[in-house]
Amino acid sequence: MKKGLFALLLVGVLVLSVVASGCISGGGESPSSTTSSPSPTETTTSSPSSTTSSPSPTKTTTTPETECGSGEVVIWHAMQPNELEVFQSLAEEYMAMCPDVTITFEQKPNLEDALKAAIPSGQGPDLFIWAHDWIGKFAEAGMLEPIDDYVTDDVLNGFAPMAQEAMQYKGHFYAMPFAAETVALIYNKNMVSEAPKTFDEMKAIMEKYNDPDNEKYGIAYPLNAYFLSAWAQAFGGYYFDDNTEQPGLDQPETIDGFEFFFQNIWPYMAPTADYGTQQSIFLEGRAPMMINGPWSISDVKKAGIDFGVVPLPPITKDGKEYWPRPYGGVKDIYFAAGIKNKDAAWKFVKWFTTSPEVIKELSLQLGYIPVLKEVLNDPEIQKDPVIYGFGQAVQHAYLMPKSPKMGAVWGGADGAINEILQDPENADIKAILEKYQQQILDNMNG
């Protein structure tokens, strides 16, 4: 692996998509919408471009471990420039080892629309990169190519459990994972000397710093369905169950999670759900902690804050310990239906997603959270406070639903949150969630 070719960059990830659905395509906006929650990993970029990476003339030796195909492999994406730079560099390394292969990256400003227009007409790419939460709707639409014959047990078992789940849908494999993301607790070390290990410790910090009369608060926290998922799912609740394909806003455990949030966290926040406002409060030193994702770290660094990253701390309730379970996303490389060079595409993707050197490079250069077990256990990765902190948070994440029916849930969950926010102190949370549960069911049933 080439070392030191680029400065360490932390990737910005989009919102929601998240998504919230979460987020990951490989690029970057932050999840900020309070009316719809797509994946925080989705990204949009402005000008479409096609880049063909050519083999480096200085690297021509094929190692025995590298399987080489031949011909061109076309990959569509919506990555940010810093991400694309690293991906191209890695592709050049592969092509130096496999000189009969050409890897071409094509950027699409609206990737989903481009794919839906091109794949059915046979004009799509071989591969495309986006968050795992597209896998259900694209598979149901017949726009993905199964790779069941390629994914062996040794390949599958090399990934963390959440990543294994993110590459398959209804018994078939359609994609290969290379990174994950979720939200975590980011704290200012000049205000918080030691990260809270329990929710009670976190609450004590919030109480200490909360001073709304002087526009200072206990915590900064953007609020929408994606961000609130950590608490909705903390006690066993859920917005949507991928197995039953049913919403769960009216489940007692989901109601408990909402009530916990509005009783124990909302009182220490500025009274706004706005993403930009909440983030600014932390960046300006007006809150000791912020709940946000890896896409926010570059701004934290620019603000000059000495910070740490840890998972949201566990809650003790009725003698039991419950971990908040925010939605987690996985970055996938998908195989498109109508793929023109499947064998060469598989060999490249297998190398890219299962080579520890590649995944480590993505982590160190872009701040990606690895899902390859070997890299998760790498001492150098574990020494990086950001990667390690978010990596630990991923262990408690709730995989973003893959079913296309999840699309009907985001609006209802955000609608419930917005109605509660009209009068948080007096809102009948149970009744509101039951109301929007029925609304979601009505939307699902047409």
N, C-alpha and C positions, 0 to 999 in steps of 0.2 A: 504494500500500500504506500502510496506517496504520502509523506508526512509534511505538514507545514506549508502546504500549497496555498491554503486560504486561512484567513483569520477565523478564529472561532466565532461562529454566528449562531444565534438562536433563532429558530424559525418562528415566524408569525403565522398563526393559523387562523383561519376564518371562523367566523362564527357559524355559527350556526348556519351552518349547516347543521348540526348538531343538532341533529343533528340532530341537532344537536344532535344532533344529531348528530354531532358531532362531530366533527370536525375534522377530518383530515384528508386532504387531497394531496397535499403537499404544497401548501402555500399559505398566504396569509392575511386574512382579516381576523378581527376578534369578534367573538359572539356578542352581539350587542342588541339584537332586536328583542323587544318585549312583547311583540304580538305574534311572532312566529319563531320557532326555534329549530333551525336547521343545524347541520353539523358544524361544529367549531372547526372542523378541519377543511371545509370547503374553501376554495379560493377563487378569486376572480382577478384577471389581469387584462390589460388593455390591448395590446396589438398582437394578432396572431403571427406566429413565425415558425418556420421550419428550420431545424438545425440538424445537419448530418454530421455526426462525430466521425472523424477519420482516424485510423489507427496511428499511434505514435511510432515514428520510425525507429525510436530507440528501444522499443519493447517488442521483441518478435518471438520470444520463446514460449511455447505452449507447455504449461506444466502438466504432469500426469493427472492431476486432480481436476483439470478444466476440461469440460465437455464442449466441443465446438460444433456448431452447425455451419450453415452457409447461406448466403443471400442476405436480403435486407429485412430488418425487423423495425416496424414503425410503431412509435409510442406516442399517444396523445396525452396531453397533460394541461394543467393550469397552475404550474408552479411559479413561485416568485423567482426573480433573477438569481439570487444567491443560492437557492436550491438547485436550479437548473445547472449552474456552474459546476456544482459538486457532482451531480448526476452525470453530466457530460464527461467530466474528468474520469469518473469510474468506468463509464462506457468505453472511453478511449483505452483504458487499461485492459479491458476485456478484449477489445478488438486487436490490441497489440498481441495478445495471446492467441486470438482466433482471427487471423487476417482475412478469412473468407467471409466474415460476417460484417455487416454494416448496421449500426444502430442509429436510427433517425428519430429525433424528438421533434414533435410538432405541437406548438402551443395553441390552445383554443380559448378565446376569451369567454365563451359560454360553453363549457365542455359538455354538459348534459344535453343541451339542445343539439350540439354538433353530432354527438354520438347517436342520438335518437333519429336524426335525419340521415346519417351516413350508413349505419350498420344494416338496417333493413334493405337498403339498395345495393349492398355489397361494396360500398365505398369507405368502409370504416377502417380503423387501424388494426394492427395485430394485438396491441396491448393498450391499456390506458390506466392512469393512476388516479385514485381517489379514495375517500374514506370507505370503510367496509359497509356502511349503511345503505349503499346503493345496490348491494348484491341481491336483495330480494326483488326489488322492482325490475331490475335489469334481467334477472333470471326468469321471472314470470313473463316478461315480454319477449323471451327467446333471443336476447341480445348478448348472451354470454356463451362461451365455449367450455364445456366440462373438461377438466384435466384429471379425472379420476384415475386414468391409467398411469399417470406420471407421479402422483402423490403417494409415495410409499410410506410405511410406518416410520422408517428412520428419518425421512424428511419431516413428517408431521410432528413427531415427538421431539424434534429439535426446538420447537417453538413453545412459548408460554401458553398456558391453557386458553386465555382470552383470545390470543392470536389464532390458535387452532380453530376456535369456534367462528372467528371472523372470516375465514377463508372458504366456508362451506354454507350451503343453503339446501335444505330439504334433501339431504343425502348425497349431494354432489359437490365437488370442489370446483371453484371457478376462479380463484385468485390466490396469490401468495402474499403474506404480510411482511412488512419490514420495519414498522415502528408503531408506537401507541401514544395516546395522550389522554389526560384527564385534568381535572382541577386539583389544586392542593392549597395548603396554607402557606402564604408567603409572608414572612415577618421581618420587621426592621430591627436589626440587632442593636441599634443604638437606643431602642425603646424596650425591647424584649431581650433580656440577656440569655434566656434559655427557652427554647421552643416548648410550648405546652404539650404535655404527654397525655392529658385527659381533657375532656370537654370542660370539666369543672375548672381546670387551670386556665383554659382558654377564656372562659367566662369571667374569671377573676381579672384577667388582663383587660378584657373589654370594659368591665366596670371601672377599672382604674383610670382609663384614658377617656372615657365617654364624657364629653362636655359640649353638648349641642349648642348651648348659649354662645359659645365661642367658636362654633363651627368645627369642633373637634369630635371625633367619634371613636367608638371602641373597635370598629372593624369596617373595612371598605369591601363591598360585595355587590357586584352587578346582579340584577335579579330578573330572571325569566325562567321558563320551564327547564331549560338545560341546567342552569346554575342551581336551581332549587332541588334538582333531582337527588342530590346527596342526602338530603334530609327526608324527602318523600320515600326514599328507598332504604333508610337507615334501620327501620324496625321490621323489615320484611315486606314493606309495601312496594308498589311499582305503578308507573304510568301505564305500562303495556307489557303483557306476557307474551314473548315470542312463541312459546310452546302452544298455548291455547289461542293465541291471536285475539285476546280480549283485553280491553282497558281495565285499569284497576284503581281509578281515582276514588271510588267509593269503598275501597277495602279499609277495614279498621286500622290496619298498620300504616296505610298511606295517609289517612286522616291524622293519625298520631304524629307522623313525621311533619306534616304541614303545621299542626298546632305547636309542635316543639320549636320549629323554626320561628314562627311568629311570636312565641312567648319568650324565647331565649336568645335570639340573634337579632331580629328586626329592631327591638328597642335600642340597640347600640349602633344602629346604622343611620346615615343621613336619609331622610324620608324621600328617597327617589330610587327608582329601579335603573336609572340611566347608566349605561356602561361607562361612558367617558367621564361622567361626573364621579362615579364611585372610584374609578382608577385614579383620577386626579387627586382625590382625597388622600390616598396612600402615597402617591408620588410627591405630594407637597408636605408630607410628614404630619398630616392631620389625623392619621390613624396608625396604630402600631402594627396592624395586620391587614392582609387582603386575601380573599379567596379568588383565585384566577388560574389560568392555564399557562403553559410554557410560551404561548404566543405573546404574553405580556412581559416577559423577562427582559427583552431588549430595552423597553421603556424604563423598567426599574433600574437597569444598569445606567442608562443615560441620565437618570435623575441622581446618580451618585449615591444610591442607598446601599449600605452594607446589609445584605439580606441573607436569609436562609429559607429553605423550602422543606416542608414536612407534610405528611398526609394529614387530612382532617382528623383530629383526635377522637378516640372512642368515647361513647356516652355510657355511663352506668345508670341503668334504669331497672328498678325492681330486682336488684341484685345481679343483673346480667349486663354483659358488655356488648354494645352495639357499635359497629363502625359505620360512619356515614359512607354511603355508596354512590358517589357521583357517576354520571354516565362516562364511559370510556369509549374512545374511538380507536380504530386500527387503520393504519395506512396500508392499502392493498395495491398490488399490480394485478389488474384484471385481464383475462383472456377474452377478447371480443369474438362474438359469433362471426363466421365468415373469415376467420383468421387465415392469412395467406401463407404464413411460414411458421406453423405451429411447432415443429421440431426445433428449429433454431431459436424461436421465442422462448420455449421451455428451458432450453439449455442456458440461455442468458439469464432468465428470471431465477432459475435455480441457483446459479452462481451468485447473482446479486443478493438474493434473500437469505441464502444459507451459508455464505462465506463470512466467518467472523471478522475478517479484515475489512470487508465492505461495510458491514453493519456498524462496526466500531468507528469507521471513518465518518459515516453519516451522523453518528452520535456526537463525535468530537467536533466536527465541522459545523453541524446544523442544530445541535441540541436535541436531536430526535431521541425518543425513549426506546431503547432496543426491546425487541420481543424474542430475539434469538437467545436461548438460555445461556449458551456459552459466553455471550457478550454481557448479559446481565450480571454474570459472576466474575467478569474481568476486573482485576484490581484497579486498573486505571479508570475504568468507568465508575467504579464504586467510590473513587476518590473525588469525582466531580460532584459538587454539592447540588447542582441543579438537576443533572441527569439522574443522580441517585435519589434525590428527594421526590421528583415526579415518578421515578421508577417504583419507589415504594408506594406511592399513592395509587399507581395503576393496579397494585395487588388487591386493592379494596374496591376497584371500580366495578360498575355494572355495565356490561357490554351493551352498547346502543342497539336497540332492536333492529332486526334485518327485514322483517316483514313489510311489504309495501303498505299494509294497513296502518302502520305507525304514522303515516302521513296525516291521518284523520285525528291523531291524538294531540299533536303539538298545539293546534289552535285551541282545543278545549282546555288543555293544561294551562296555557298562557291566559286564556279567558278567565279561568278560575282565579289565577294569581292576580290579574288586574282588578277583578271584582273585590277580592279580599283587600287589596291595597286602597280601595276607596274609603275604608274605615277599619284598619287592621285591629284596633283594640276591641271593637264590638262585632266584628264579622262573625257570622255563623259558618265557620269553616266547613263543618260536616255537611250542612245543607248546600253550600255552594259547590262543594266537590261532587255531591250526588247529582246536582243539577247538570254539571258539565259532563259527568259520566254518561248521563242519558243523551246529552247532545252529541257526544262522540259516538255512541252506539247508533243514534239516528243517522249520523253522517256515514258511518260504515255500511249501514244497511240501505243506503241510497234514499 
